């Protein structure tokens, strides 16, 4: 039972994120599928220019006052500079 607290907290965190998505949908009229498509499109565009770590990507939407905010935390992979020419 040592891991029970951790699993319970993780489940609670996941439920909280799902609830946030439901609230965002109500306020922005975006479905979860549309949010997923938007995330994939953002990652596709950014990855055309820099190499990213897709496993570390976190895209969130939250409300601050009367505003909705989309925040993207996209870890970049270290790359060597490309030589031009």
PDB file with one MODEL, atoms N, CA, C and O in Angstrom:
MODEL        1
ATOM      1  N   UNK A   1       0.803  -1.204   0.000  1.00  0.00           N
ATOM      2  CA  UNK A   1       0.000   0.000   0.000  1.00  0.00           C
ATOM      3  C   UNK A   1       0.846   1.269   0.000  1.00  0.00           C
ATOM      4  O   UNK A   1       0.310   2.376   0.061  1.00  0.00           O
ATOM      5  N   UNK A   2       2.138   1.113  -0.067  1.00  0.00           N
ATOM      6  CA  UNK A   2       3.023   2.276  -0.035  1.00  0.00           C
ATOM      7  C   UNK A   2       2.766   3.199  -1.215  1.00  0.00           C
ATOM      8  O   UNK A   2       2.872   4.417  -1.072  1.00  0.00           O
ATOM      9  N   UNK A   3       2.429   2.648  -2.384  1.00  0.00           N
ATOM     10  CA  UNK A   3       2.216   3.464  -3.568  1.00  0.00           C
ATOM     11  C   UNK A   3       0.804   3.985  -3.717  1.00  0.00           C
ATOM     12  O   UNK A   3       0.523   4.730  -4.656  1.00  0.00           O
ATOM     13  N   UNK A   4      -0.105   3.610  -2.807  1.00  0.00           N
ATOM     14  CA  UNK A   4      -1.500   3.997  -2.936  1.00  0.00           C
ATOM     15  C   UNK A   4      -1.683   5.504  -2.975  1.00  0.00           C
ATOM     16  O   UNK A   4      -2.435   6.009  -3.809  1.00  0.00           O
ATOM     17  N   UNK A   5      -1.022   6.223  -2.102  1.00  0.00           N
ATOM     18  CA  UNK A   5      -1.159   7.677  -2.052  1.00  0.00           C
ATOM     19  C   UNK A   5      -0.738   8.335  -3.347  1.00  0.00           C
ATOM     20  O   UNK A   5      -1.382   9.270  -3.822  1.00  0.00           O
ATOM     21  N   UNK A   6       0.342   7.844  -3.909  1.00  0.00           N
ATOM     22  CA  UNK A   6       0.846   8.407  -5.160  1.00  0.00           C
ATOM     23  C   UNK A   6      -0.152   8.150  -6.293  1.00  0.00           C
ATOM     24  O   UNK A   6      -0.442   9.051  -7.081  1.00  0.00           O
ATOM     25  N   UNK A   7      -0.674   6.930  -6.376  1.00  0.00           N
ATOM     26  CA  UNK A   7      -1.628   6.574  -7.426  1.00  0.00           C
ATOM     27  C   UNK A   7      -2.915   7.374  -7.255  1.00  0.00           C
ATOM     28  O   UNK A   7      -3.480   7.862  -8.234  1.00  0.00           O
ATOM     29  N   UNK A   8      -3.371   7.508  -6.032  1.00  0.00           N
ATOM     30  CA  UNK A   8      -4.580   8.267  -5.748  1.00  0.00           C
ATOM     31  C   UNK A   8      -4.398   9.728  -6.149  1.00  0.00           C
ATOM     32  O   UNK A   8      -5.302  10.320  -6.739  1.00  0.00           O
ATOM     33  N   UNK A   9      -3.243  10.320  -5.837  1.00  0.00           N
ATOM     34  CA  UNK A   9      -2.967  11.709  -6.211  1.00  0.00           C
ATOM     35  C   UNK A   9      -2.913  11.852  -7.718  1.00  0.00           C
ATOM     36  O   UNK A   9      -3.421  12.828  -8.270  1.00  0.00           O
ATOM     37  N   UNK A  10      -2.292  10.874  -8.398  1.00  0.00           N
ATOM     38  CA  UNK A  10      -2.201  10.927  -9.854  1.00  0.00           C
ATOM     39  C   UNK A  10      -3.599  10.868 -10.467  1.00  0.00           C
ATOM     40  O   UNK A  10      -3.895  11.611 -11.403  1.00  0.00           O
ATOM     41  N   UNK A  11      -4.458   9.996  -9.951  1.00  0.00           N
ATOM     42  CA  UNK A  11      -5.828   9.899 -10.448  1.00  0.00           C
ATOM     43  C   UNK A  11      -6.592  11.198 -10.212  1.00  0.00           C
ATOM     44  O   UNK A  11      -7.347  11.649 -11.074  1.00  0.00           O
ATOM     45  N   UNK A  12      -6.391  11.789  -9.051  1.00  0.00           N
ATOM     46  CA  UNK A  12      -7.047  13.057  -8.745  1.00  0.00           C
ATOM     47  C   UNK A  12      -6.563  14.158  -9.691  1.00  0.00           C
ATOM     48  O   UNK A  12      -7.359  14.969 -10.163  1.00  0.00           O
ATOM     49  N   UNK A  13      -5.266  14.182  -9.963  1.00  0.00           N
ATOM     50  CA  UNK A  13      -4.710  15.179 -10.883  1.00  0.00           C
ATOM     51  C   UNK A  13      -5.273  14.998 -12.291  1.00  0.00           C
ATOM     52  O   UNK A  13      -5.598  15.976 -12.964  1.00  0.00           O
ATOM     53  N   UNK A  14      -5.387  13.749 -12.732  1.00  0.00           N
ATOM     54  CA  UNK A  14      -5.946  13.478 -14.061  1.00  0.00           C
ATOM     55  C   UNK A  14      -7.411  13.891 -14.135  1.00  0.00           C
ATOM     56  O   UNK A  14      -7.848  14.453 -15.139  1.00  0.00           O
ATOM     57  N   UNK A  15      -8.169  13.616 -13.081  1.00  0.00           N
ATOM     58  CA  UNK A  15      -9.575  14.017 -13.044  1.00  0.00           C
ATOM     59  C   UNK A  15      -9.701  15.541 -13.076  1.00  0.00           C
ATOM     60  O   UNK A  15     -10.590  16.088 -13.729  1.00  0.00           O
ATOM     61  N   UNK A  16      -8.808  16.208 -12.369  1.00  0.00           N
ATOM     62  CA  UNK A  16      -8.808  17.673 -12.352  1.00  0.00           C
ATOM     63  C   UNK A  16      -8.535  18.223 -13.749  1.00  0.00           C
ATOM     64  O   UNK A  16      -9.189  19.174 -14.179  1.00  0.00           O
ATOM     65  N   UNK A  17      -7.566  17.627 -14.465  1.00  0.00           N
ATOM     66  CA  UNK A  17      -7.259  18.067 -15.833  1.00  0.00           C
ATOM     67  C   UNK A  17      -8.440  17.839 -16.767  1.00  0.00           C
ATOM     68  O   UNK A  17      -8.736  18.684 -17.611  1.00  0.00           O
ATOM     69  N   UNK A  18      -9.121  16.693 -16.620  1.00  0.00           N
ATOM     70  CA  UNK A  18     -10.301  16.428 -17.451  1.00  0.00           C
ATOM     71  C   UNK A  18     -11.394  17.451 -17.179  1.00  0.00           C
ATOM     72  O   UNK A  18     -12.047  17.924 -18.108  1.00  0.00           O
ATOM     73  N   UNK A  19     -11.595  17.794 -15.915  1.00  0.00           N
ATOM     74  CA  UNK A  19     -12.592  18.801 -15.564  1.00  0.00           C
ATOM     75  C   UNK A  19     -12.230  20.149 -16.170  1.00  0.00           C
ATOM     76  O   UNK A  19     -13.102  20.862 -16.667  1.00  0.00           O
ATOM     77  N   UNK A  20     -10.952  20.499 -16.131  1.00  0.00           N
ATOM     78  CA  UNK A  20     -10.514  21.754 -16.746  1.00  0.00           C
ATOM     79  C   UNK A  20     -10.848  21.763 -18.232  1.00  0.00           C
ATOM     80  O   UNK A  20     -11.314  22.773 -18.761  1.00  0.00           O
ATOM     81  N   UNK A  21     -10.608  20.628 -18.911  1.00  0.00           N
ATOM     82  CA  UNK A  21     -10.909  20.551 -20.338  1.00  0.00           C
ATOM     83  C   UNK A  21     -12.398  20.729 -20.602  1.00  0.00           C
ATOM     84  O   UNK A  21     -12.783  21.378 -21.575  1.00  0.00           O
ATOM     85  N   UNK A  22     -13.232  20.160 -19.747  1.00  0.00           N
ATOM     86  CA  UNK A  22     -14.683  20.321 -19.895  1.00  0.00           C
ATOM     87  C   UNK A  22     -15.064  21.788 -19.743  1.00  0.00           C
ATOM     88  O   UNK A  22     -15.856  22.308 -20.530  1.00  0.00           O
ATOM     89  N   UNK A  23     -14.506  22.460 -18.734  1.00  0.00           N
ATOM     90  CA  UNK A  23     -14.801  23.879 -18.522  1.00  0.00           C
ATOM     91  C   UNK A  23     -14.314  24.725 -19.689  1.00  0.00           C
ATOM     92  O   UNK A  23     -15.001  25.650 -20.122  1.00  0.00           O
ATOM     93  N   UNK A  24     -13.132  24.407 -20.195  1.00  0.00           N
ATOM     94  CA  UNK A  24     -12.584  25.149 -21.338  1.00  0.00           C
ATOM     95  C   UNK A  24     -13.481  24.960 -22.552  1.00  0.00           C
ATOM     96  O   UNK A  24     -13.754  25.909 -23.288  1.00  0.00           O
ATOM     97  N   UNK A  25     -13.934  23.735 -22.755  1.00  0.00           N
ATOM     98  CA  UNK A  25     -14.840  23.474 -23.876  1.00  0.00           C
ATOM     99  C   UNK A  25     -16.091  24.338 -23.751  1.00  0.00           C
ATOM    100  O   UNK A  25     -16.536  24.940 -24.729  1.00  0.00           O
ATOM    101  N   UNK A  26     -16.656  24.398 -22.548  1.00  0.00           N
ATOM    102  CA  UNK A  26     -17.851  25.201 -22.336  1.00  0.00           C
ATOM    103  C   UNK A  26     -17.602  26.675 -22.643  1.00  0.00           C
ATOM    104  O   UNK A  26     -18.484  27.355 -23.168  1.00  0.00           O
ATOM    105  N   UNK A  27     -16.423  27.168 -22.323  1.00  0.00           N
ATOM    106  CA  UNK A  27     -16.133  28.596 -22.490  1.00  0.00           C
ATOM    107  C   UNK A  27     -15.616  28.939 -23.880  1.00  0.00           C
ATOM    108  O   UNK A  27     -15.844  30.052 -24.354  1.00  0.00           O
ATOM    109  N   UNK A  28     -14.933  28.024 -24.543  1.00  0.00           N
ATOM    110  CA  UNK A  28     -14.330  28.334 -25.840  1.00  0.00           C
ATOM    111  C   UNK A  28     -15.027  27.652 -27.004  1.00  0.00           C
ATOM    112  O   UNK A  28     -14.761  27.972 -28.163  1.00  0.00           O
ATOM    113  N   UNK A  29     -15.908  26.724 -26.708  1.00  0.00           N
ATOM    114  CA  UNK A  29     -16.615  25.944 -27.717  1.00  0.00           C
ATOM    115  C   UNK A  29     -15.655  25.089 -28.541  1.00  0.00           C
ATOM    116  O   UNK A  29     -15.903  24.842 -29.721  1.00  0.00           O
ATOM    117  N   UNK A  30     -14.551  24.633 -27.921  1.00  0.00           N
ATOM    118  CA  UNK A  30     -13.611  23.708 -28.552  1.00  0.00           C
ATOM    119  C   UNK A  30     -13.798  22.329 -27.933  1.00  0.00           C
ATOM    120  O   UNK A  30     -13.891  22.193 -26.713  1.00  0.00           O
ATOM    121  N   UNK A  31     -13.852  21.313 -28.780  1.00  0.00           N
ATOM    122  CA  UNK A  31     -13.954  19.950 -28.271  1.00  0.00           C
ATOM    123  C   UNK A  31     -12.565  19.438 -27.910  1.00  0.00           C
ATOM    124  O   UNK A  31     -11.561  20.046 -28.282  1.00  0.00           O
ATOM    125  N   UNK A  32     -12.504  18.324 -27.187  1.00  0.00           N
ATOM    126  CA  UNK A  32     -11.207  17.722 -26.860  1.00  0.00           C
ATOM    127  C   UNK A  32     -10.484  17.320 -28.140  1.00  0.00           C
ATOM    128  O   UNK A  32      -9.259  17.421 -28.219  1.00  0.00           O
ATOM    129  N   UNK A  33     -11.229  16.868 -29.134  1.00  0.00           N
ATOM    130  CA  UNK A  33     -10.616  16.490 -30.411  1.00  0.00           C
ATOM    131  C   UNK A  33     -10.002  17.706 -31.093  1.00  0.00           C
ATOM    132  O   UNK A  33      -8.905  17.624 -31.646  1.00  0.00           O
ATOM    133  N   UNK A  34     -10.709  18.835 -31.054  1.00  0.00           N
ATOM    134  CA  UNK A  34     -10.173  20.061 -31.653  1.00  0.00           C
ATOM    135  C   UNK A  34      -8.926  20.538 -30.913  1.00  0.00           C
ATOM    136  O   UNK A  34      -7.975  21.013 -31.534  1.00  0.00           O
ATOM    137  N   UNK A  35      -8.933  20.413 -29.599  1.00  0.00           N
ATOM    138  CA  UNK A  35      -7.743  20.779 -28.827  1.00  0.00           C
ATOM    139  C   UNK A  35      -6.565  19.884 -29.185  1.00  0.00           C
ATOM    140  O   UNK A  35      -5.434  20.357 -29.295  1.00  0.00           O
ATOM    141  N   UNK A  36      -6.828  18.585 -29.366  1.00  0.00           N
ATOM    142  CA  UNK A  36      -5.763  17.648 -29.741  1.00  0.00           C
ATOM    143  C   UNK A  36      -5.218  17.980 -31.129  1.00  0.00           C
ATOM    144  O   UNK A  36      -4.007  17.937 -31.346  1.00  0.00           O
ATOM    145  N   UNK A  37      -6.100  18.308 -32.062  1.00  0.00           N
ATOM    146  CA  UNK A  37      -5.662  18.682 -33.414  1.00  0.00           C
ATOM    147  C   UNK A  37      -4.820  19.945 -33.360  1.00  0.00           C
ATOM    148  O   UNK A  37      -3.782  20.034 -34.015  1.00  0.00           O
ATOM    149  N   UNK A  38      -5.270  20.926 -32.573  1.00  0.00           N
ATOM    150  CA  UNK A  38      -4.519  22.175 -32.437  1.00  0.00           C
ATOM    151  C   UNK A  38      -3.129  21.906 -31.871  1.00  0.00           C
ATOM    152  O   UNK A  38      -2.144  22.466 -32.353  1.00  0.00           O
ATOM    153  N   UNK A  39      -3.042  21.054 -30.854  1.00  0.00           N
ATOM    154  CA  UNK A  39      -1.751  20.712 -30.261  1.00  0.00           C
ATOM    155  C   UNK A  39      -0.842  20.070 -31.310  1.00  0.00           C
ATOM    156  O   UNK A  39       0.325  20.441 -31.433  1.00  0.00           O
ATOM    157  N   UNK A  40      -1.375  19.111 -32.064  1.00  0.00           N
ATOM    158  CA  UNK A  40      -0.567  18.431 -33.076  1.00  0.00           C
ATOM    159  C   UNK A  40      -0.103  19.385 -34.166  1.00  0.00           C
ATOM    160  O   UNK A  40       1.025  19.280 -34.646  1.00  0.00           O
ATOM    161  N   UNK A  41      -0.968  20.316 -34.559  1.00  0.00           N
ATOM    162  CA  UNK A  41      -0.589  21.290 -35.585  1.00  0.00           C
ATOM    163  C   UNK A  41       0.506  22.228 -35.069  1.00  0.00           C
ATOM    164  O   UNK A  41       1.452  22.540 -35.793  1.00  0.00           O
ATOM    165  N   UNK A  42       0.375  22.674 -33.820  1.00  0.00           N
ATOM    166  CA  UNK A  42       1.418  23.526 -33.235  1.00  0.00           C
ATOM    167  C   UNK A  42       2.763  22.807 -33.214  1.00  0.00           C
ATOM    168  O   UNK A  42       3.786  23.377 -33.594  1.00  0.00           O
ATOM    169  N   UNK A  43       2.754  21.553 -32.769  1.00  0.00           N
ATOM    170  CA  UNK A  43       3.995  20.782 -32.700  1.00  0.00           C
ATOM    171  C   UNK A  43       4.590  20.546 -34.082  1.00  0.00           C
ATOM    172  O   UNK A  43       5.809  20.579 -34.248  1.00  0.00           O
ATOM    173  N   UNK A  44       3.741  20.309 -35.066  1.00  0.00           N
ATOM    174  CA  UNK A  44       4.232  20.086 -36.432  1.00  0.00           C
ATOM    175  C   UNK A  44       4.935  21.327 -36.971  1.00  0.00           C
ATOM    176  O   UNK A  44       6.001  21.221 -37.576  1.00  0.00           O
ATOM    177  N   UNK A  45       4.350  22.495 -36.756  1.00  0.00           N
ATOM    178  CA  UNK A  45       4.956  23.744 -37.239  1.00  0.00           C
ATOM    179  C   UNK A  45       6.268  24.025 -36.530  1.00  0.00           C
ATOM    180  O   UNK A  45       7.270  24.342 -37.170  1.00  0.00           O
ATOM    181  N   UNK A  46       6.263  23.910 -35.200  1.00  0.00           N
ATOM    182  CA  UNK A  46       7.477  24.194 -34.436  1.00  0.00           C
ATOM    183  C   UNK A  46       8.584  23.217 -34.787  1.00  0.00           C
ATOM    184  O   UNK A  46       9.746  23.612 -34.885  1.00  0.00           O
ATOM    185  N   UNK A  47       8.247  21.950 -34.978  1.00  0.00           N
ATOM    186  CA  UNK A  47       9.274  20.944 -35.272  1.00  0.00           C
ATOM    187  C   UNK A  47       9.867  21.108 -36.673  1.00  0.00           C
ATOM    188  O   UNK A  47      10.887  20.491 -36.981  1.00  0.00           O
ATOM    189  N   UNK A  48       9.249  21.925 -37.520  1.00  0.00           N
ATOM    190  CA  UNK A  48       9.857  22.235 -38.819  1.00  0.00           C
ATOM    191  C   UNK A  48      11.091  23.107 -38.647  1.00  0.00           C
ATOM    192  O   UNK A  48      11.953  23.151 -39.525  1.00  0.00           O
ATOM    193  N   UNK A  49      11.176  23.795 -37.526  1.00  0.00           N
ATOM    194  CA  UNK A  49      12.260  24.751 -37.300  1.00  0.00           C
ATOM    195  C   UNK A  49      13.269  24.301 -36.257  1.00  0.00           C
ATOM    196  O   UNK A  49      14.457  24.603 -36.368  1.00  0.00           O
ATOM    197  N   UNK A  50      12.801  23.578 -35.244  1.00  0.00           N
ATOM    198  CA  UNK A  50      13.681  23.087 -34.182  1.00  0.00           C
ATOM    199  C   UNK A  50      13.247  21.683 -33.797  1.00  0.00           C
ATOM    200  O   UNK A  50      12.087  21.309 -33.967  1.00  0.00           O
ATOM    201  N   UNK A  51      14.195  20.911 -33.274  1.00  0.00           N
ATOM    202  CA  UNK A  51      13.875  19.566 -32.822  1.00  0.00           C
ATOM    203  C   UNK A  51      13.314  19.654 -31.414  1.00  0.00           C
ATOM    204  O   UNK A  51      13.902  20.278 -30.531  1.00  0.00           O
ATOM    205  N   UNK A  52      12.157  19.013 -31.219  1.00  0.00           N
ATOM    206  CA  UNK A  52      11.502  19.073 -29.916  1.00  0.00           C
ATOM    207  C   UNK A  52      11.461  17.694 -29.280  1.00  0.00           C
ATOM    208  O   UNK A  52      11.657  16.677 -29.945  1.00  0.00           O
ATOM    209  N   UNK A  53      11.202  17.681 -27.979  1.00  0.00           N
ATOM    210  CA  UNK A  53      11.011  16.431 -27.242  1.00  0.00           C
ATOM    211  C   UNK A  53       9.509  16.235 -27.069  1.00  0.00           C
ATOM    212  O   UNK A  53       8.931  16.790 -26.134  1.00  0.00           O
ATOM    213  N   UNK A  54       8.856  15.460 -27.944  1.00  0.00           N
ATOM    214  CA  UNK A  54       7.395  15.342 -27.898  1.00  0.00           C
ATOM    215  C   UNK A  54       6.863  14.726 -26.608  1.00  0.00           C
ATOM    216  O   UNK A  54       5.720  14.980 -26.228  1.00  0.00           O
ATOM    217  N   UNK A  55       7.684  13.916 -25.929  1.00  0.00           N
ATOM    218  CA  UNK A  55       7.231  13.302 -24.683  1.00  0.00           C
ATOM    219  C   UNK A  55       7.137  14.303 -23.538  1.00  0.00           C
ATOM    220  O   UNK A  55       6.430  14.059 -22.560  1.00  0.00           O
ATOM    221  N   UNK A  56       7.837  15.419 -23.647  1.00  0.00           N
ATOM    222  CA  UNK A  56       7.844  16.399 -22.572  1.00  0.00           C
ATOM    223  C   UNK A  56       6.903  17.571 -22.794  1.00  0.00           C
ATOM    224  O   UNK A  56       6.848  18.486 -21.973  1.00  0.00           O
ATOM    225  N   UNK A  57       6.159  17.552 -23.901  1.00  0.00           N
ATOM    226  CA  UNK A  57       5.286  18.667 -24.248  1.00  0.00           C
ATOM    227  C   UNK A  57       4.089  18.734 -23.302  1.00  0.00           C
ATOM    228  O   UNK A  57       3.440  17.727 -23.017  1.00  0.00           O
ATOM    229  N   UNK A  58       3.821  19.926 -22.834  1.00  0.00           N
ATOM    230  CA  UNK A  58       2.650  20.174 -21.995  1.00  0.00           C
ATOM    231  C   UNK A  58       1.951  21.424 -22.541  1.00  0.00           C
ATOM    232  O   UNK A  58       2.518  22.517 -22.534  1.00  0.00           O
ATOM    233  N   UNK A  59       0.733  21.249 -23.004  1.00  0.00           N
ATOM    234  CA  UNK A  59      -0.054  22.377 -23.490  1.00  0.00           C
ATOM    235  C   UNK A  59      -1.292  22.464 -22.610  1.00  0.00           C
ATOM    236  O   UNK A  59      -2.050  21.503 -22.480  1.00  0.00           O
ATOM    237  N   UNK A  60      -1.481  23.621 -22.016  1.00  0.00           N
ATOM    238  CA  UNK A  60      -2.599  23.797 -21.100  1.00  0.00           C
ATOM    239  C   UNK A  60      -3.402  25.032 -21.467  1.00  0.00           C
ATOM    240  O   UNK A  60      -2.891  25.978 -22.066  1.00  0.00           O
ATOM    241  N   UNK A  61      -4.646  24.998 -21.100  1.00  0.00           N
ATOM    242  CA  UNK A  61      -5.502  26.168 -21.228  1.00  0.00           C
ATOM    243  C   UNK A  61      -6.041  26.455 -19.843  1.00  0.00           C
ATOM    244  O   UNK A  61      -6.452  25.551 -19.116  1.00  0.00           O
ATOM    245  N   UNK A  62      -6.032  27.731 -19.491  1.00  0.00           N
ATOM    246  CA  UNK A  62      -6.568  28.094 -18.188  1.00  0.00           C
ATOM    247  C   UNK A  62      -7.231  29.454 -18.289  1.00  0.00           C
ATOM    248  O   UNK A  62      -7.005  30.219 -19.226  1.00  0.00           O
ATOM    249  N   UNK A  63      -8.044  29.722 -17.305  1.00  0.00           N
ATOM    250  CA  UNK A  63      -8.720  31.002 -17.260  1.00  0.00           C
ATOM    251  C   UNK A  63      -8.068  31.873 -16.212  1.00  0.00           C
ATOM    252  O   UNK A  63      -7.853  31.445 -15.078  1.00  0.00           O
ATOM    253  N   UNK A  64      -7.754  33.093 -16.596  1.00  0.00           N
ATOM    254  CA  UNK A  64      -7.228  34.097 -15.677  1.00  0.00           C
ATOM    255  C   UNK A  64      -8.155  35.294 -15.768  1.00  0.00           C
ATOM    256  O   UNK A  64      -8.130  36.052 -16.738  1.00  0.00           O
ATOM    257  N   UNK A  65      -8.967  35.445 -14.743  1.00  0.00           N
ATOM    258  CA  UNK A  65      -9.971  36.502 -14.789  1.00  0.00           C
ATOM    259  C   UNK A  65     -10.977  36.176 -15.875  1.00  0.00           C
ATOM    260  O   UNK A  65     -11.594  35.111 -15.863  1.00  0.00           O
ATOM    261  N   UNK A  66     -11.137  37.082 -16.799  1.00  0.00           N
ATOM    262  CA  UNK A  66     -12.075  36.860 -17.908  1.00  0.00           C
ATOM    263  C   UNK A  66     -11.387  36.343 -19.164  1.00  0.00           C
ATOM    264  O   UNK A  66     -12.043  36.132 -20.183  1.00  0.00           O
ATOM    265  N   UNK A  67     -10.084  36.136 -19.106  1.00  0.00           N
ATOM    266  CA  UNK A  67      -9.319  35.694 -20.276  1.00  0.00           C
ATOM    267  C   UNK A  67      -9.022  34.209 -20.231  1.00  0.00           C
ATOM    268  O   UNK A  67      -8.792  33.640 -19.164  1.00  0.00           O
ATOM    269  N   UNK A  68      -9.030  33.588 -21.401  1.00  0.00           N
ATOM    270  CA  UNK A  68      -8.556  32.223 -21.560  1.00  0.00           C
ATOM    271  C   UNK A  68      -7.113  32.309 -22.029  1.00  0.00           C
ATOM    272  O   UNK A  68      -6.795  33.120 -22.899  1.00  0.00           O
ATOM    273  N   UNK A  69      -6.235  31.484 -21.467  1.00  0.00           N
ATOM    274  CA  UNK A  69      -4.828  31.483 -21.867  1.00  0.00           C
ATOM    275  C   UNK A  69      -4.422  30.083 -22.296  1.00  0.00           C
ATOM    276  O   UNK A  69      -4.730  29.095 -21.629  1.00  0.00           O
ATOM    277  N   UNK A  70      -3.733  30.021 -23.405  1.00  0.00           N
ATOM    278  CA  UNK A  70      -3.142  28.786 -23.896  1.00  0.00           C
ATOM    279  C   UNK A  70      -1.649  28.881 -23.622  1.00  0.00           C
ATOM    280  O   UNK A  70      -0.985  29.816 -24.070  1.00  0.00           O
ATOM    281  N   UNK A  71      -1.127  27.910 -22.887  1.00  0.00           N
ATOM    282  CA  UNK A  71       0.290  27.910 -22.541  1.00  0.00           C
ATOM    283  C   UNK A  71       0.924  26.645 -23.086  1.00  0.00           C
ATOM    284  O   UNK A  71       0.418  25.544 -22.865  1.00  0.00           O
ATOM    285  N   UNK A  72       2.025  26.798 -23.794  1.00  0.00           N
ATOM    286  CA  UNK A  72       2.742  25.653 -24.341  1.00  0.00           C
ATOM    287  C   UNK A  72       4.129  25.574 -23.735  1.00  0.00           C
ATOM    288  O   UNK A  72       4.915  26.517 -23.823  1.00  0.00           O
ATOM    289  N   UNK A  73       4.416  24.449 -23.123  1.00  0.00           N
ATOM    290  CA  UNK A  73       5.741  24.168 -22.579  1.00  0.00           C
ATOM    291  C   UNK A  73       6.319  23.067 -23.460  1.00  0.00           C
ATOM    292  O   UNK A  73       5.947  21.900 -23.332  1.00  0.00           O
ATOM    293  N   UNK A  74       7.232  23.444 -24.355  1.00  0.00           N
ATOM    294  CA  UNK A  74       7.748  22.530 -25.367  1.00  0.00           C
ATOM    295  C   UNK A  74       9.253  22.434 -25.220  1.00  0.00           C
ATOM    296  O   UNK A  74       9.977  23.335 -25.643  1.00  0.00           O
ATOM    297  N   UNK A  75       9.737  21.338 -24.618  1.00  0.00           N
ATOM    298  CA  UNK A  75      11.188  21.181 -24.454  1.00  0.00           C
ATOM    299  C   UNK A  75      11.875  21.002 -25.810  1.00  0.00           C
ATOM    300  O   UNK A  75      11.417  20.244 -26.666  1.00  0.00           O
ATOM    301  N   UNK A  76      12.969  21.713 -25.976  1.00  0.00           N
ATOM    302  CA  UNK A  76      13.763  21.603 -27.209  1.00  0.00           C
ATOM    303  C   UNK A  76      14.918  20.650 -26.970  1.00  0.00           C
ATOM    304  O   UNK A  76      15.521  20.633 -25.896  1.00  0.00           O
ATOM    305  N   UNK A  77      15.216  19.856 -27.989  1.00  0.00           N
ATOM    306  CA  UNK A  77      16.378  18.974 -27.904  1.00  0.00           C
ATOM    307  C   UNK A  77      17.606  19.770 -28.289  1.00  0.00           C
ATOM    308  O   UNK A  77      17.543  20.643 -29.155  1.00  0.00           O
ATOM    309  N   UNK A  78      18.713  19.474 -27.653  1.00  0.00           N
ATOM    310  CA  UNK A  78      19.964  20.148 -27.965  1.00  0.00           C
ATOM    311  C   UNK A  78      20.443  19.663 -29.329  1.00  0.00           C
ATOM    312  O   UNK A  78      20.547  18.461 -29.573  1.00  0.00           O
ATOM    313  N   UNK A  79      20.728  20.604 -30.200  1.00  0.00           N
ATOM    314  CA  UNK A  79      21.206  20.259 -31.529  1.00  0.00           C
ATOM    315  C   UNK A  79      22.453  21.076 -31.833  1.00  0.00           C
ATOM    316  O   UNK A  79      22.648  22.175 -31.312  1.00  0.00           O
ATOM    317  N   UNK A  80      23.269  20.518 -32.671  1.00  0.00           N
ATOM    318  CA  UNK A  80      24.441  21.261 -33.131  1.00  0.00           C
ATOM    319  C   UNK A  80      24.004  22.228 -34.211  1.00  0.00           C
ATOM    320  O   UNK A  80      23.035  21.980 -34.929  1.00  0.00           O
ATOM    321  N   UNK A  81      24.713  23.314 -34.320  1.00  0.00           N
ATOM    322  CA  UNK A  81      24.405  24.279 -35.371  1.00  0.00           C
ATOM    323  C   UNK A  81      24.687  23.660 -36.725  1.00  0.00           C
ATOM    324  O   UNK A  81      25.691  22.977 -36.923  1.00  0.00           O
ATOM    325  N   UNK A  82      23.800  23.908 -37.627  1.00  0.00           N
ATOM    326  CA  UNK A  82      23.994  23.423 -38.997  1.00  0.00           C
ATOM    327  C   UNK A  82      24.851  24.417 -39.769  1.00  0.00           C
ATOM    328  O   UNK A  82      24.685  25.630 -39.647  1.00  0.00           O
ATOM    329  N   UNK A  83      25.758  23.884 -40.557  1.00  0.00           N
ATOM    330  CA  UNK A  83      26.589  24.751 -41.390  1.00  0.00           C
ATOM    331  C   UNK A  83      25.813  25.072 -42.659  1.00  0.00           C
ATOM    332  O   UNK A  83      25.255  24.187 -43.308  1.00  0.00           O
ATOM    333  N   UNK A  84      25.792  26.339 -42.995  1.00  0.00           N
ATOM    334  CA  UNK A  84      25.122  26.774 -44.199  1.00  0.00           C
ATOM    335  C   UNK A  84      26.105  26.753 -45.362  1.00  0.00           C
ATOM    336  O   UNK A  84      27.291  27.047 -45.213  1.00  0.00           O
ATOM    337  N   UNK A  85      25.569  26.393 -46.522  1.00  0.00           N
ATOM    338  CA  UNK A  85      26.395  26.472 -47.716  1.00  0.00           C
ATOM    339  C   UNK A  85      26.839  25.194 -48.140  1.00  0.00           C
ATOM    340  O   UNK A  85      27.550  25.087 -49.139  1.00  0.00           O
TER     341      UNK A  85
ENDMDL
END
